[in-house]
Amino acid sequence: MNASELLQVLKEKFGDQIDDRFYLPKAFWLGEKEMVKAVYLGCDPTNTNKNIRFDFAFSHGCMDKGFVTFRKKHLKQLEAIGLSWKTVYTQNLCRNYFKTETSKNKIWKQAAEMWIDVFREELDELFSTDIPVLLTSQLLLDVLLKEEKRPDKYDALKFYDLTTPIPVPAVENKLERPLIPVYRGVNGRTRVSYQLNNFPDYIQKIREILPKG
């Protein structure tokens, strides 16, 4: 099943919870495989303004002030680990728009599970399996793990303080690639920011894992 076919299935299954915008933002990258050091993965387009159309994932090409600021925040995360938009393949797990913001979306996990095979096939056609996937949200880890419930060792801050080693092994996730959390925002329980610059040891560990050259 390709992306367009899956979008029709999602619409049939979830009805008006799936946005009617049937164009899908494309992955953003320069098309040069040798430059890609990691896949930078988001949850979904998350754009409730129907007057704004995204041609590419993470709003690339959109010059609306709010989305320019959004990209700058992500770029800071990439720069902290020696990457840029030129050295990552940027994509969302769910290509479609939803009517509800991701963190409040009760159907997101079900829809995301349906996108996993499409995304894995896309990556397998483009990149070797040693190219890691950088996860921008813990929601992504929860849906990609083979275990139904995320183990305590995979709580966000246990990665960041290096209590739990990275990457999450390929054998433990449905993409069958190394996964590395680079979350944004603030931990709801501890109020600790996930901004990578707050965790220099974690930054160093990620830099050691990323492909060289």
N, C-alpha and C positions, 0 to 999 in steps of 0.2 A: 504494500500500500504506500503510495507516495503522499506528499504533504497535502496536496489539494484534495485527494480522496479522503484523507483522514479528517480534514476540516469539515467535509460534508457529514461524515460519521459523527463527529462531535456535535454538530448542529442538530442532527437527528436525535442524539442521545440526551443532550442537555438543553435543547430548545433555546429560549431567549436568554439563557445565561451565557451563551456564546455570542459575542458581538457579530453584527451582520457584515462587518468589513471583511470581504473575502479575498483581499490582496494580503500577501504575507511578506513582511520585511525579510530581505535577503541577509545572509551572513555578510559581515563586513570584514574584508581583508584585501590585501593587494594582489592576491592570486599567485604569489611566489612561495611555493612550498618550503624552499630552503630557508626562508626567513622566519618561518613560524616556529616559535619555541614553546607555545602553549595554546590551548583553547580557552577562551574567556567566556564563561557561560552564565547567562542570566535566566530568570524564570519565565518571563513572557514580555511582550511589548509594553504593557502597562501605560496605556495612553487613553484617557477617557475623553479627550477633546477630538471629536470627529472631524473638526476642521483642519486637523494636522495629520498628515499622512507620513508614516515612516517608510522610506524606501529600504533602509538597512537597520539591522539590529542595533540596539542601544542608541537609537535616534540619530545615527550618523547621517549627515547631510541636512538635518533639520537645524535651522538657525534661530528657532524660538529661544528666547533668553533662558527660560527655565530648563530646557533640555541641554543647552550649551553648558550651564552650570552642572547639570547632572553628569555629563560626560567628563567634565574637568575633575569631579570627585573620583570617578573611576580611574582616570588617567593618573592621579596621584597614587593610587594603589599599585598600578602597573609600574610606575616609575620607581617606587620604593623597592621593587625587586628586579630592577634593571630591564624592564620591558617597556614597550610603547604600543600604540595602536598598530604600528607597522610590523610588530613581531608576534602578534596574536591573531588567532582566528576567532572572531567575535560572533556569538550566536546565542539565541534563546532556546531553552529546551522546548517550551511551548511556543509555536510560531504565531498562534492565533491571538486575537484580542479577546478579553473577557469583559463582562459588564461590571465586575467587581475587582477592586484592588487586590493584589496577590495575597497579602497577609490576612485579608478578611474573606478570601474566596473559598467557600466550602467544597467546591468541586475541583479545585486546582490540582490536588494530588491525583485524583482519578484521571483527569485529562492528561496530566504530565506522564502518567504511567503509559498512556496510549501513544505518546510521542517518542518514548525511549528507543524503540526499534528503528524508527525513521532516523533519529539523530545518530544512533550507533552506526547504521549503514552509511550515512553521510560521512562520518569521520573515517570509517574504515576505507572508503574509496579515496580519501585524500591524504591521510597521514598514517605513519607507522604507529604502532601501539605504545611506543615509548614516549610519545608526545603527551604530557599531562594535561588534565582538565582542571582549570581554576574555577572553583565554585564561589559565586558571589552571594550566596544565601544558604543558610542551613536547611531551608526547605528542599533545596536540590539534593543535598546529601541524604535527607530522609527518604526521598523517593527513589534514589539511585542505589542505595544499599540493598544487597540481596536479603539481609535479615529484615523481617517485617517491622521490628522495633529497633530504633537506633540504640546501640549499646552505650552505657554511661561513659565509656572511654572515649567516645566520639562527640562528647559535648564540646561546644565551640572553644571555650577557654582552655580546655585540656590540650587542644592543638597548639594554641597560641603560647602557652607557657612550656611547651615541649614535653608535657607529661605523657601525651600520646604522640608517638612518632608519625611523621608524614613521609610519603603520601599514604592515603588509604589504598591498600593493595588492589590491583586489577581483579584478583580472584574474588574479592569481596563486594564488587559493585557490577551493576548491569551494563555499564559501558565497557567493562573489561579493559580499563585504562587507569593509570595512577590518578588519584583525585587529591587536590590540594585546596583547603578552604582559604579564601581571601575575602571573608565576609565584610560587609559594610554596616553602618548603623551602630546601635548600642544594644548590649545585652539587656533584655527586659528584666532579668532578675538581679543582676549585679550592678547595672548601669555603667558598665565598663565599655568604652568605645572599642570597636573592632578595627579602627584605623591602623594599618600596618606599621606606620611610623612609631606607634607606641610600643612595638614589640621587636626591638633590634635583633634579638637572638632568633626569633622566628623568621625574620627577613633573611638572615644569613643562611638558615637551613633551607629555605625555599630556593635561594640563589644556588646552593650546592646541588639541588635536585634538578633544576632546569637544564635542558640540553645546552651544551657549550657550542661555541663556534658561531 
